[in-house]
Amino acid sequence: MLSVAISTYNRSRSLADTLHSLIGQEVPPGQNFEIIVVDNNSSDDTRAVVEKIIKTNAAVPIRYVFEPKQGLSNARNRAIEEASGDIIVFTDDDVVAEPKWLLGISEAFADPRVECVGGKILPLWSVPLPDCFRDPAILKRVLMALSMLDYGPELVVATKKNGCLPYGANIAFRKSTLARVGLFRTELGVKGKKRYFGEETELVLRIIELGGTVVYTPRAVVYHKVESERVSMRFLRQRTYQGGYSIPMMFPSAHKRVPVWLVAECLKNGIGAVVFYLVGHRVRAIQSEFQFWGQLGLISGTVQVRCQA
């Protein structure tokens, strides 16, 4: 059995779209699935929306669970506790799944050695992507900042070296694996309006380090909504900074001090961005900006980890 877990916070309208995309999922013969919605202390009408869908849907069992302890990792760990399935599949409340998404996940788990599966996360644009982000030199960084993922048309075994790690909007684990390696670290992940990341990356790397097999399958596809405010430099600056900041929080023992070269590179990229904007090289300016904000986040996160030690 599969347990599909959705952690949600004040996105009731989007959550309804996600649930409707899950109800008609195709799964292998003899397989079934449940849906668990973990409401992480929402103040909107999330509960009413979920209960209405439960009443009008007879095809798939849906359960509503309220988790008052704020934080995505807390909500995901609650979903693991509530799950009846031997495979737990996580997605987000701003995702629309392809009809064969769970079929692709199930096929990858047919290999008993596989302990974690991730799939494609493709953009569902609400507005056209601005021209300045379409340049190939920038687009990859934009998609990464927006948590999109596409490692190609073939199944890939993820390693620390190749970096083909799954993302939280499309990731599944054997429940027995989580019992063996542990749950999501609750000091990581989004907490309300605090948007820091890395909880699923840290968990996946933990599985790999303990000898588990993690795979990416192109046959499990979801579409991640991209609202208009996310296709702006302001949002991408914040997301890139937050991504850098999260790295020392994931691996504090590897970030005990700020290297001098990192400070120098950060300053170089910040000054470079300003110069490139002034002379009209917009693509190079945006590239330098992304480097600057990611490095500044890494420096700030390292300082924070050192202060907490």
Backbone as CSV, one residue per row, in Angstrom:
resi,resn,N_x,N_y,N_z,CA_x,CA_y,CA_z,C_x,C_y,C_z
1,MET,0.841,-1.200,0.000,0.000,0.000,0.000,0.879,1.253,0.000
2,LEU,0.404,2.273,-0.704,1.069,3.564,-0.728,0.307,4.545,0.159
3,SER,1.051,5.340,0.905,0.458,6.456,1.643,1.001,7.739,1.033
4,VAL,0.120,8.555,0.465,0.525,9.828,-0.142,0.313,10.926,0.886
5,ALA,1.384,11.612,1.252,1.337,12.611,2.308,1.508,14.011,1.733
6,ILE,0.592,14.900,2.106,0.659,16.297,1.693,0.662,17.155,2.945
7,SER,1.736,17.884,3.159,1.784,18.846,4.255,1.338,20.192,3.706
8,THR,0.448,20.869,4.429,-0.123,22.100,3.882,-0.194,23.191,4.935
9,TYR,-0.060,24.433,4.437,-0.131,25.595,5.324,-0.727,26.763,4.545
10,ASN,-1.999,27.071,4.836,-2.693,28.239,4.283,-2.685,28.290,2.753
11,ARG,-2.944,27.161,2.121,-3.051,27.114,0.654,-4.244,26.252,0.255
12,SER,-5.385,26.533,0.807,-6.532,25.650,0.614,-6.951,25.508,-0.849
13,ARG,-6.928,26.616,-1.619,-7.354,26.528,-3.022,-6.388,25.663,-3.826
14,SER,-5.115,25.885,-3.627,-4.120,25.095,-4.332,-4.158,23.643,-3.878
15,LEU,-4.347,23.428,-2.589,-4.445,22.071,-2.054,-5.572,21.294,-2.729
16,ALA,-6.686,21.947,-2.991,-7.807,21.273,-3.660,-7.394,20.765,-5.039
17,ASP,-6.629,21.564,-5.780,-6.137,21.120,-7.096,-5.254,19.889,-6.948
18,THR,-4.385,19.908,-5.940,-3.492,18.773,-5.705,-4.297,17.513,-5.410
19,LEU,-5.271,17.618,-4.538,-6.074,16.454,-4.168,-6.834,15.894,-5.363
20,HIS,-7.399,16.765,-6.180,-8.141,16.291,-7.357,-7.218,15.571,-8.343
21,SER,-5.961,15.996,-8.411,-5.020,15.322,-9.315,-4.599,13.961,-8.771
22,LEU,-4.784,13.729,-7.482,-4.384,12.470,-6.866,-5.493,11.423,-6.861
23,ILE,-6.723,11.873,-6.800,-7.837,10.943,-6.636,-7.922,9.933,-7.786
24,GLY,-7.612,10.367,-9.000,-7.718,9.469,-10.147,-6.420,8.787,-10.535
25,GLN,-5.474,8.680,-9.628,-4.167,8.113,-9.955,-4.253,6.653,-10.383
26,GLU,-3.422,6.313,-11.366,-3.291,4.932,-11.805,-2.198,4.257,-10.977
27,VAL,-2.508,3.059,-10.492,-1.532,2.282,-9.722,-1.498,0.859,-10.272
28,PRO,-0.465,0.072,-9.960,-0.391,-1.297,-10.465,-1.567,-2.140,-9.977
29,PRO,-1.931,-3.187,-10.727,-3.009,-4.080,-10.291,-2.738,-4.651,-8.899
30,GLY,-3.746,-4.614,-8.053,-3.596,-5.117,-6.700,-3.038,-4.114,-5.713
31,GLN,-2.568,-2.994,-6.221,-2.038,-1.947,-5.353,-3.143,-0.953,-4.999
32,ASN,-3.102,-0.385,-3.825,-4.032,0.692,-3.473,-3.271,1.772,-2.718
33,PHE,-3.950,2.883,-2.484,-3.275,3.981,-1.803,-4.257,4.802,-0.994
34,GLU,-3.715,5.497,-0.018,-4.462,6.443,0.798,-3.815,7.805,0.666
35,ILE,-4.559,8.850,1.028,-4.037,10.209,1.027,-4.154,10.764,2.448
36,ILE,-3.054,11.303,2.941,-3.041,11.918,4.268,-2.717,13.393,4.100
37,VAL,-3.618,14.252,4.522,-3.385,15.698,4.496,-3.026,16.147,5.905
38,VAL,-1.814,16.667,6.055,-1.381,17.166,7.363,-1.459,18.694,7.333
39,ASP,-2.426,19.216,8.054,-2.631,20.662,8.161,-1.685,21.188,9.236
40,ASN,-0.670,21.952,8.795,0.362,22.417,9.711,0.005,23.777,10.293
41,ASN,-1.129,23.776,11.042,-1.536,24.968,11.786,-2.058,26.086,10.892
42,SER,-2.788,25.729,9.833,-3.337,26.729,8.919,-4.405,27.582,9.604
43,SER,-4.534,28.822,9.118,-5.566,29.719,9.637,-6.647,29.985,8.595
44,ASP,-6.551,29.361,7.423,-7.577,29.548,6.396,-8.602,28.414,6.481
45,ASP,-9.323,28.140,5.398,-10.385,27.136,5.422,-9.913,25.762,4.951
46,THR,-8.655,25.448,5.224,-8.090,24.178,4.771,-8.923,22.980,5.216
47,ARG,-9.294,22.945,6.478,-10.042,21.791,6.984,-11.370,21.632,6.251
48,ALA,-12.087,22.720,6.045,-13.378,22.655,5.358,-13.215,22.176,3.923
49,VAL,-12.165,22.642,3.245,-11.910,22.226,1.866,-11.639,20.728,1.801
50,VAL,-10.810,20.232,2.705,-10.484,18.809,2.706,-11.714,17.975,3.044
51,GLU,-12.473,18.392,4.018,-13.658,17.624,4.421,-14.699,17.582,3.307
52,LYS,-14.815,18.655,2.545,-15.744,18.650,1.411,-15.316,17.642,0.358
53,ILE,-14.023,17.588,0.076,-13.515,16.632,-0.915,-13.687,15.202,-0.409
54,ILE,-13.475,14.993,0.886,-13.680,13.659,1.466,-15.118,13.198,1.260
55,LYS,-16.084,14.095,1.476,-17.494,13.747,1.359,-17.912,13.439,-0.072
56,THR,-17.259,14.102,-1.036,-17.665,13.929,-2.437,-16.824,12.894,-3.177
57,ASN,-15.859,12.287,-2.474,-14.984,11.308,-3.117,-15.113,9.967,-2.415
58,ALA,-15.406,8.945,-3.212,-15.518,7.597,-2.646,-14.428,6.675,-3.166
59,ALA,-13.606,7.173,-4.081,-12.641,6.309,-4.762,-11.396,6.042,-3.919
60,VAL,-10.959,7.044,-3.159,-9.693,6.938,-2.426,-9.896,7.405,-0.988
61,PRO,-9.418,6.646,-0.009,-9.515,7.122,1.381,-8.607,8.328,1.606
62,ILE,-9.202,9.396,2.156,-8.461,10.618,2.470,-8.634,10.901,3.955
63,ARG,-7.519,11.201,4.622,-7.575,11.528,6.041,-7.027,12.926,6.274
64,TYR,-7.705,13.662,7.123,-7.256,14.995,7.539,-6.633,14.873,8.919
65,VAL,-5.412,15.410,9.071,-4.704,15.393,10.351,-4.229,16.810,10.643
66,PHE,-4.423,17.268,11.868,-3.952,18.596,12.261,-2.685,18.454,13.082
67,GLU,-1.614,19.128,12.633,-0.341,19.125,13.359,-0.039,20.551,13.808
68,PRO,-0.194,20.846,15.105,-0.017,22.222,15.585,1.422,22.689,15.663
69,LYS,2.378,21.756,15.728,3.781,22.147,15.841,4.269,22.632,14.481
70,GLN,4.584,23.929,14.382,4.918,24.536,13.098,6.212,23.963,12.539
71,GLY,6.211,23.763,11.216,7.410,23.300,10.538,7.108,22.150,9.597
72,LEU,7.625,22.253,8.379,7.381,21.214,7.378,7.898,19.856,7.836
73,SER,9.057,19.828,8.480,9.586,18.547,8.954,8.691,17.942,10.031
74,ASN,8.140,18.771,10.897,7.195,18.267,11.896,5.968,17.656,11.226
75,ALA,5.467,18.336,10.199,4.288,17.831,9.490,4.593,16.528,8.761
76,ARG,5.758,16.457,8.122,6.119,15.231,7.410,6.330,14.068,8.377
77,ASN,6.938,14.334,9.499,7.127,13.269,10.486,5.789,12.799,11.052
78,ARG,4.849,13.704,11.189,3.498,13.317,11.634,2.839,12.429,10.578
79,ALA,3.042,12.751,9.308,2.489,11.926,8.235,3.060,10.510,8.284
80,ILE,4.360,10.399,8.559,4.988,9.077,8.672,4.351,8.294,9.813
81,GLU,4.103,8.966,10.914,3.466,8.332,12.074,2.064,7.845,11.742
82,GLU,1.332,8.612,10.930,-0.062,8.295,10.609,-0.201,7.285,9.470
83,ALA,0.838,7.109,8.663,0.732,6.337,7.425,0.488,4.853,7.672
84,SER,-0.407,4.283,6.864,-0.676,2.848,6.912,0.146,2.080,5.888
85,GLY,0.647,2.767,4.859,1.348,2.109,3.774,2.780,1.759,4.114
86,ASP,3.316,0.791,3.341,4.728,0.444,3.517,5.630,1.348,2.688
87,ILE,5.022,2.144,1.799,5.743,3.172,1.042,5.030,4.498,1.275
88,ILE,5.804,5.516,1.648,5.227,6.835,1.919,5.717,7.796,0.849
89,VAL,4.773,8.415,0.148,5.071,9.304,-0.974,4.731,10.729,-0.559
90,PHE,5.702,11.628,-0.682,5.485,13.019,-0.280,5.355,13.918,-1.503
91,THR,4.430,14.856,-1.412,4.336,15.924,-2.393,3.877,17.190,-1.679
92,ASP,3.754,18.283,-2.425,3.425,19.578,-1.830,2.018,20.018,-2.189
93,ASP,1.556,21.050,-1.492,0.193,21.537,-1.700,0.073,22.519,-2.864
94,ASP,1.162,22.703,-3.635,1.100,23.535,-4.840,1.556,22.731,-6.060
95,VAL,1.220,21.442,-6.037,1.641,20.503,-7.074,0.425,19.868,-7.730
96,VAL,0.537,19.611,-9.034,-0.460,18.831,-9.768,0.261,17.621,-10.345
97,ALA,-0.211,16.428,-10.011,0.465,15.206,-10.423,-0.094,14.669,-11.734
98,GLU,0.787,14.116,-12.569,0.328,13.409,-13.767,-0.442,12.154,-13.342
99,PRO,-1.404,11.698,-14.159,-2.234,10.547,-13.773,-1.456,9.270,-13.467
100,LYS,-0.265,9.110,-14.056,0.523,7.895,-13.823,1.690,8.129,-12.866
101,TRP,1.602,9.192,-12.084,2.670,9.515,-11.136,2.933,8.373,-10.168
102,LEU,1.885,7.891,-9.503,2.072,6.823,-8.517,2.455,5.505,-9.188
103,LEU,2.031,5.314,-10.407,2.449,4.120,-11.143,3.957,4.139,-11.346
104,GLY,4.497,5.301,-11.725,5.937,5.428,-11.895,6.692,5.199,-10.600
105,ILE,6.177,5.732,-9.494,6.798,5.514,-8.183,6.802,4.019,-7.850
106,SER,5.654,3.363,-8.041,5.524,1.939,-7.702,6.472,1.084,-8.528
107,GLU,6.592,1.383,-9.818,7.482,0.610,-10.688,8.929,0.683,-10.207
108,ALA,9.353,1.854,-9.756,10.730,2.004,-9.278,10.963,1.198,-8.009
109,PHE,9.943,1.086,-7.158,10.075,0.322,-5.922,9.936,-1.185,-6.144
110,ALA,9.660,-1.613,-7.374,9.594,-3.051,-7.657,10.933,-3.723,-7.409
111,ASP,12.017,-2.967,-7.513,13.347,-3.460,-7.162,13.473,-3.392,-5.638
112,PRO,13.588,-4.525,-4.957,13.597,-4.513,-3.482,14.802,-3.800,-2.876
113,ARG,15.835,-3.541,-3.676,17.010,-2.835,-3.160,16.752,-1.338,-3.026
114,VAL,15.758,-0.823,-3.743,15.494,0.622,-3.758,14.791,1.028,-2.468
115,GLU,15.326,2.042,-1.808,14.759,2.512,-0.546,14.138,3.900,-0.640
116,CYS,14.500,4.645,-1.683,13.970,6.001,-1.863,13.867,6.266,-3.356
117,VAL,12.770,6.896,-3.766,12.520,7.205,-5.179,12.129,8.666,-5.310
118,GLY,12.691,9.328,-6.309,12.288,10.687,-6.656,11.950,10.756,-8.132
119,GLY,11.198,11.768,-8.500,10.814,11.920,-9.907,10.934,13.351,-10.378
120,LYS,10.462,13.563,-11.607,10.540,14.886,-12.219,9.609,15.879,-11.528
121,ILE,10.083,17.122,-11.452,9.254,18.245,-11.003,9.374,19.313,-12.077
122,LEU,8.297,19.515,-12.813,8.302,20.438,-13.941,7.473,21.677,-13.618
123,PRO,7.805,22.817,-14.218,7.081,24.056,-13.890,5.699,24.128,-14.516
124,LEU,4.768,24.647,-13.748,3.436,24.990,-14.239,3.322,26.502,-14.087
125,TRP,3.662,27.207,-15.177,3.783,28.665,-15.120,2.417,29.324,-15.045
126,SER,2.256,30.264,-14.142,1.029,31.070,-14.090,1.151,32.290,-14.995
127,VAL,2.393,32.704,-15.265,2.693,33.803,-16.189,3.907,33.378,-17.009
128,PRO,4.107,33.951,-18.186,5.279,33.597,-18.989,6.575,33.947,-18.258
129,LEU,7.584,33.131,-18.471,8.892,33.402,-17.887,9.488,34.633,-18.573
130,PRO,9.949,35.632,-17.813,10.539,36.827,-18.429,11.718,36.478,-19.336
131,ASP,11.898,37.255,-20.381,12.964,36.989,-21.361,14.341,36.930,-20.714
132,CYS,14.565,37.755,-19.687,15.896,37.808,-19.078,16.271,36.501,-18.386
133,PHE,15.265,35.642,-18.103,15.550,34.365,-17.458,15.615,33.203,-18.450
134,ARG,15.370,33.469,-19.727,15.320,32.393,-20.715,16.696,32.032,-21.260
135,ASP,17.677,32.887,-21.046,19.018,32.573,-21.520,19.493,31.279,-20.860
136,PRO,20.046,30.334,-21.642,20.471,29.047,-21.079,21.432,29.188,-19.901
137,ALA,22.224,30.259,-19.894,23.185,30.466,-18.812,22.495,30.783,-17.485
138,ILE,21.247,31.249,-17.556,20.507,31.644,-16.358,19.382,30.676,-16.035
139,LEU,18.756,30.104,-17.074,17.549,29.300,-16.884,17.761,28.156,-15.901
140,LYS,18.908,27.477,-15.993,19.172,26.349,-15.096,19.153,26.794,-13.644
141,ARG,19.758,27.955,-13.355,19.773,28.459,-11.980,18.383,28.876,-11.521
142,VAL,17.604,29.454,-12.444,16.238,29.852,-12.100,15.405,28.628,-11.740
143,LEU,15.478,27.586,-12.568,14.700,26.370,-12.316,15.136,25.703,-11.018
144,MET,16.432,25.735,-10.734,16.921,25.169,-9.479,16.379,25.957,-8.291
145,ALA,16.384,27.277,-8.394,15.871,28.112,-7.308,14.381,27.906,-7.087
146,LEU,13.678,27.525,-8.158,12.235,27.274,-8.072,11.918,25.822,-7.716
147,SER,12.952,25.044,-7.375,12.813,23.639,-6.953,12.275,22.731,-8.050
148,MET,12.656,23.018,-9.295,12.324,22.124,-10.404,13.423,21.078,-10.548
149,LEU,13.059,19.928,-11.096,14.022,18.834,-11.187,13.741,17.987,-12.423
150,ASP,14.778,17.785,-13.233,14.680,16.913,-14.396,16.081,16.384,-14.702
151,TYR,16.330,15.132,-14.324,17.637,14.525,-14.549,17.681,13.717,-15.845
152,GLY,16.673,13.922,-16.714,16.719,13.274,-18.007,15.739,12.122,-18.163
153,PRO,15.811,11.401,-19.314,14.808,10.393,-19.662,15.089,8.981,-19.161
154,GLU,16.205,8.799,-18.433,16.565,7.460,-17.971,16.573,7.396,-16.450
155,LEU,16.356,6.190,-15.928,16.463,5.985,-14.493,17.913,6.189,-14.056
156,VAL,18.113,6.891,-12.947,19.455,7.213,-12.452,19.553,6.807,-10.985
157,VAL,20.646,6.140,-10.627,20.931,5.867,-9.222,21.645,7.092,-8.644
158,ALA,21.075,7.675,-7.614,21.624,8.895,-7.029,22.827,8.578,-6.156
159,THR,23.851,9.400,-6.278,25.038,9.290,-5.426,25.430,10.688,-4.967
160,LYS,26.294,10.759,-3.970,26.816,12.052,-3.537,27.625,12.695,-4.651
161,LYS,28.269,11.872,-5.470,29.127,12.388,-6.527,28.319,12.985,-7.675
162,ASN,27.273,12.272,-8.151,26.524,12.794,-9.300,25.492,13.840,-8.897
163,GLY,25.154,13.928,-7.610,24.241,14.959,-7.130,22.814,14.835,-7.607
164,CYS,22.425,13.684,-8.153,21.057,13.501,-8.665,20.111,13.124,-7.531
165,LEU,19.938,14.037,-6.596,19.135,13.783,-5.410,17.695,14.241,-5.625
166,PRO,16.714,13.505,-5.088,15.312,13.915,-5.222,15.007,15.169,-4.413
167,TYR,13.893,15.833,-4.791,13.393,16.988,-4.048,12.083,16.615,-3.352
168,GLY,11.736,17.397,-2.345,10.612,17.070,-1.481,9.246,17.086,-2.122
169,ALA,9.073,17.769,-3.246,7.762,17.809,-3.902,7.435,16.522,-4.639
170,ASN,8.425,15.622,-4.757,8.218,14.371,-5.486,9.230,13.352,-4.974
171,ILE,8.946,12.786,-3.825,9.901,11.870,-3.190,9.135,10.823,-2.391
172,ALA,9.661,9.611,-2.354,8.998,8.510,-1.651,10.042,7.656,-0.941
173,PHE,9.636,7.073,0.190,10.525,6.246,1.004,9.799,4.976,1.417
174,ARG,10.563,3.919,1.589,10.010,2.766,2.290,9.894,3.145,3.767
175,LYS,8.787,2.774,4.378,8.605,3.097,5.794,9.657,2.386,6.645
176,SER,10.048,1.185,6.225,11.076,0.442,6.961,12.414,1.171,6.927
177,THR,12.677,1.889,5.834,13.917,2.657,5.729,13.929,3.796,6.742
178,LEU,12.805,4.494,6.855,12.720,5.601,7.809,12.830,5.105,9.246
179,ALA,12.330,3.899,9.506,12.487,3.314,10.842,13.951,3.000,11.121
180,ARG,14.710,2.705,10.061,16.115,2.335,10.216,17.027,3.553,10.322
181,VAL,16.818,4.562,9.469,17.763,5.689,9.405,17.286,6.915,10.171
182,GLY,16.007,6.967,10.543,15.481,8.120,11.254,14.606,9.000,10.375
183,LEU,13.988,9.982,10.997,13.007,10.831,10.330,13.651,12.129,9.843
184,PHE,12.806,13.063,9.407,13.282,14.386,8.989,13.767,15.167,10.214
185,ARG,14.896,15.841,10.079,15.386,16.676,11.161,14.515,17.923,11.295
186,THR,13.955,18.125,12.472,12.952,19.179,12.637,13.538,20.585,12.717
187,GLU,14.863,20.706,12.899,15.452,22.047,12.864,15.654,22.528,11.429
188,LEU,15.424,21.647,10.455,15.537,22.004,9.042,14.144,22.156,8.438
189,GLY,14.077,22.811,7.290,12.819,22.922,6.563,12.059,24.200,6.848
190,VAL,11.052,24.426,6.021,10.212,25.617,6.121,9.428,25.601,7.428
191,LYS,9.369,26.763,8.086,8.554,26.925,9.289,7.757,28.212,9.152
192,GLY,6.498,28.086,8.771,5.678,29.269,8.547,6.240,30.116,7.420
193,LYS,6.606,31.342,7.737,7.172,32.240,6.737,8.695,32.145,6.661
194,LYS,9.308,31.348,7.538,10.746,31.129,7.480,11.029,30.019,6.478
195,ARG,11.617,30.389,5.355,11.763,29.441,4.262,13.224,29.001,4.134
196,TYR,13.573,28.033,4.967,14.881,27.402,4.840,14.680,25.961,4.400
197,PHE,15.708,25.370,3.852,15.526,24.130,3.116,16.525,23.066,3.563
198,GLY,16.453,21.905,2.909,17.471,20.886,3.081,17.066,19.662,3.856
199,GLU,15.842,19.635,4.417,15.480,18.489,5.252,15.430,17.183,4.464
200,GLU,14.916,17.231,3.227,14.878,15.988,2.445,16.256,15.630,1.884
201,THR,17.050,16.649,1.543,18.409,16.389,1.053,19.243,15.707,2.134
202,GLU,19.169,16.214,3.347,19.929,15.622,4.459,19.489,14.182,4.699
203,LEU,18.187,13.918,4.628,17.681,12.565,4.854,18.118,11.619,3.740
204,VAL,18.045,12.068,2.507,18.471,11.235,1.372,19.955,10.906,1.482
205,LEU,20.779,11.892,1.807,22.216,11.644,1.953,22.499,10.693,3.108
206,ARG,21.691,10.777,4.149,21.831,9.845,5.268,21.578,8.409,4.807
207,ILE,20.548,8.234,3.974,20.239,6.901,3.445,21.396,6.374,2.605
208,ILE,21.928,7.239,1.719,23.037,6.829,0.855,24.267,6.464,1.687
209,GLU,24.575,7.269,2.696,25.751,7.017,3.543,25.619,5.711,4.314
210,LEU,24.381,5.306,4.596,24.153,4.061,5.322,23.957,2.868,4.385
211,GLY,24.264,3.072,3.096,24.254,1.969,2.146,22.962,1.763,1.398
212,GLY,21.993,2.657,1.543,20.718,2.515,0.846,20.785,2.972,-0.600
213,THR,19.874,2.466,-1.410,19.811,2.825,-2.826,18.701,3.844,-3.054
214,VAL,19.070,4.953,-3.671,18.143,6.033,-4.002,18.138,6.198,-5.514
215,VAL,16.943,6.254,-6.127,16.878,6.374,-7.580,15.973,7.527,-7.997
216,TYR,16.283,8.057,-9.161,15.416,9.016,-9.864,14.759,8.272,-11.010
217,THR,13.438,8.432,-11.142,12.729,7.851,-12.267,12.040,8.950,-13.071
218,PRO,12.209,8.947,-14.401,11.538,9.957,-15.224,10.053,9.673,-15.417
219,ARG,9.599,8.507,-14.942,8.210,8.098,-15.155,7.259,8.614,-14.072
220,ALA,7.800,9.255,-13.056,6.974,9.831,-11.983,7.072,11.346,-12.078
221,VAL,6.013,11.973,-12.601,6.079,13.399,-12.956,5.009,14.198,-12.210
222,VAL,5.437,15.306,-11.622,4.492,16.274,-11.067,4.821,17.652,-11.635
223,TYR,3.818,18.526,-11.581,3.984,19.906,-12.040,3.839,20.837,-10.846
224,HIS,4.832,21.703,-10.687,4.911,22.607,-9.544,4.447,23.995,-9.985
225,LYS,3.411,24.507,-9.346,2.889,25.824,-9.710,3.917,26.921,-9.429
226,VAL,4.040,27.831,-10.367,4.939,28.975,-10.194,4.092,30.235,-10.287
227,GLU,3.817,30.855,-9.134,3.019,32.074,-9.112,3.820,33.249,-9.673
228,SER,3.112,34.294,-10.045,3.753,35.427,-10.708,4.859,36.045,-9.867
229,GLU,4.679,36.102,-8.534,5.695,36.741,-7.697,6.994,35.942,-7.644
230,ARG,6.939,34.692,-8.053,8.156,33.865,-8.014,9.035,34.056,-9.244
231,VAL,8.531,34.653,-10.281,9.358,34.903,-11.468,9.858,36.345,-11.433
232,SER,10.481,36.695,-10.330,11.028,38.035,-10.132,12.406,37.900,-9.502
233,MET,13.251,38.874,-9.750,14.577,38.853,-9.146,14.483,38.915,-7.627
234,ARG,13.504,39.627,-7.102,13.384,39.730,-5.644,13.196,38.346,-5.018
235,PHE,12.277,37.569,-5.580,12.037,36.237,-5.034,13.250,35.340,-5.222
236,LEU,13.862,35.382,-6.413,14.994,34.510,-6.710,16.212,34.859,-5.868
237,ARG,16.386,36.143,-5.574,17.464,36.532,-4.653,17.244,35.886,-3.277
238,GLN,16.008,36.000,-2.775,15.698,35.442,-1.464,15.895,33.932,-1.455
239,ARG,15.398,33.265,-2.490,15.484,31.810,-2.552,16.940,31.341,-2.649
240,THR,17.746,32.070,-3.432,19.151,31.687,-3.575,19.900,31.897,-2.260
241,TYR,19.621,33.014,-1.587,20.228,33.271,-0.275,19.820,32.179,0.722
242,GLN,18.546,31.849,0.763,18.054,30.845,1.704,18.675,29.470,1.430
243,GLY,18.872,29.164,0.150,19.512,27.900,-0.201,20.931,27.825,0.332
244,GLY,21.695,28.924,0.163,23.048,28.964,0.703,23.068,28.905,2.219
245,TYR,22.154,29.621,2.854,22.077,29.667,4.315,21.799,28.290,4.908
246,SER,21.029,27.482,4.184,20.600,26.183,4.701,21.718,25.153,4.724
247,ILE,22.725,25.311,3.879,23.773,24.289,3.764,24.510,24.072,5.089
248,PRO,24.994,25.111,5.771,25.654,24.871,7.062,24.711,24.294,8.112
249,MET,23.430,24.599,8.011,22.470,24.034,8.959,22.319,22.537,8.752
250,MET,22.452,22.084,7.492,22.382,20.655,7.189,23.622,19.928,7.671
251,PHE,24.784,20.558,7.477,26.058,19.894,7.762,26.941,20.807,8.618
252,PRO,26.548,21.026,9.872,27.280,21.992,10.712,28.738,21.608,10.950
253,SER,29.059,20.322,11.011,30.443,19.928,11.297,31.393,20.284,10.166
254,ALA,30.845,20.454,8.948,31.679,20.808,7.796,31.765,22.310,7.577
255,HIS,31.085,23.088,8.420,31.046,24.540,8.233,31.276,25.233,9.578
256,LYS,32.449,24.990,10.144,32.774,25.559,11.447,33.368,26.953,11.349
257,ARG,33.816,27.338,10.152,34.373,28.678,9.984,34.120,29.151,8.555
258,VAL,34.214,30.453,8.349,34.014,31.042,7.027,35.373,31.169,6.334
259,PRO,35.582,30.477,5.219,36.883,30.579,4.530,37.090,31.989,3.955
260,VAL,38.326,32.446,3.977,38.656,33.764,3.435,38.339,33.831,1.945
261,TRP,38.604,32.733,1.220,38.351,32.743,-0.222,36.874,32.941,-0.532
262,LEU,35.995,32.401,0.351,34.556,32.536,0.123,34.120,33.991,0.268
263,VAL,34.662,34.675,1.275,34.357,36.099,1.459,34.839,36.893,0.252
264,ALA,36.046,36.584,-0.218,36.603,37.285,-1.381,35.754,37.058,-2.621
265,GLU,35.335,35.809,-2.855,34.506,35.494,-4.020,33.149,36.183,-3.936
266,CYS,32.580,36.218,-2.737,31.284,36.873,-2.536,31.382,38.361,-2.887
267,LEU,32.417,39.023,-2.370,32.616,40.442,-2.688,32.849,40.650,-4.182
268,LYS,33.641,39.777,-4.783,33.934,39.869,-6.214,32.650,39.763,-7.029
269,ASN,31.798,38.820,-6.673,30.557,38.641,-7.428,29.567,39.778,-7.189
270,GLY,29.524,40.290,-5.958,28.639,41.419,-5.689,29.039,42.656,-6.470
271,ILE,30.333,42.983,-6.457,30.829,44.137,-7.216,30.660,43.894,-8.707
272,GLY,30.930,42.651,-9.134,30.786,42.315,-10.547,29.368,42.493,-11.044
273,ALA,28.397,42.112,-10.210,26.998,42.267,-10.605,26.654,43.732,-10.842
274,VAL,27.105,44.589,-9.929,26.835,46.021,-10.071,27.460,46.560,-11.360
275,VAL,28.701,46.196,-11.609,29.402,46.673,-12.807,28.710,46.186,-14.072
276,PHE,28.342,44.911,-14.108,27.691,44.360,-15.305,26.333,45.024,-15.559
277,TYR,25.587,45.337,-14.492,24.324,46.056,-14.681,24.590,47.443,-15.267
278,LEU,25.617,48.119,-14.758,25.917,49.480,-15.210,26.308,49.525,-16.685
279,VAL,27.027,48.496,-17.160,27.472,48.498,-18.558,26.495,47.774,-19.482
280,GLY,25.366,47.308,-18.923,24.317,46.733,-19.756,24.441,45.258,-20.055
281,HIS,25.327,44.514,-19.379,25.449,43.067,-19.573,24.517,42.360,-18.587
282,ARG,23.232,42.334,-18.914,22.233,41.862,-17.958,22.403,40.383,-17.604
283,VAL,22.703,39.549,-18.605,22.848,38.123,-18.333,23.994,37.864,-17.362
284,ARG,25.145,38.483,-17.620,26.295,38.297,-16.734,26.029,38.903,-15.358
285,ALA,25.264,39.992,-15.320,24.922,40.612,-14.032,24.070,39.662,-13.191
286,ILE,23.075,39.025,-13.823,22.206,38.096,-13.090,22.996,36.875,-12.633
287,GLN,23.885,36.370,-13.483,24.741,35.247,-13.084,25.554,35.598,-11.845
288,SER,26.164,36.786,-11.865,26.977,37.212,-10.721,26.120,37.411,-9.474
289,GLU,24.904,37.918,-9.671,23.992,38.094,-8.537,23.666,36.766,-7.870
290,PHE,23.341,35.763,-8.669,23.025,34.461,-8.097,24.204,33.923,-7.287
291,GLN,25.411,34.078,-7.841,26.596,33.627,-7.122,26.734,34.394,-5.800
292,PHE,26.539,35.716,-5.867,26.688,36.558,-4.685,25.709,36.159,-3.583
293,TRP,24.429,36.034,-3.925,23.425,35.756,-2.891,23.592,34.362,-2.303
294,GLY,23.938,33.382,-3.141,24.185,32.048,-2.611,25.371,32.021,-1.664
295,GLN,26.443,32.719,-2.033,27.637,32.764,-1.175,27.376,33.560,0.096
296,LEU,26.623,34.658,-0.009,26.293,35.436,1.182,25.455,34.604,2.150
297,GLY,24.513,33.826,1.609,23.723,32.934,2.453,24.587,31.898,3.139
298,LEU,25.539,31.333,2.397,26.446,30.334,2.967,27.284,30.931,4.095
299,ILE,27.763,32.159,3.895,28.536,32.836,4.934,27.668,33.092,6.166
300,SER,26.472,33.616,5.954,25.577,33.931,7.073,25.185,32.674,7.838
301,GLY,24.889,31.592,7.101,24.531,30.335,7.753,25.681,29.768,8.570
302,THR,26.891,29.895,8.048,28.061,29.404,8.777,28.265,30.184,10.068
303,VAL,28.104,31.507,9.989,28.225,32.342,11.190,27.166,31.949,12.217
304,GLN,25.938,31.704,11.744,24.859,31.319,12.658,25.151,29.990,13.343
305,VAL,25.632,29.023,12.558,25.954,27.714,13.132,27.074,27.838,14.164
306,ARG,28.060,28.664,13.864,29.184,28.858,14.803,28.695,29.519,16.094
307,CYS,27.776,30.465,15.977,27.254,31.151,17.155,26.437,30.193,18.043
308,GLN,25.786,29.218,17.412,24.973,28.262,18.155,25.793,27.159,18.808
309,ALA,27.033,26.999,18.306,27.878,25.891,18.825,28.284,26.110,20.289
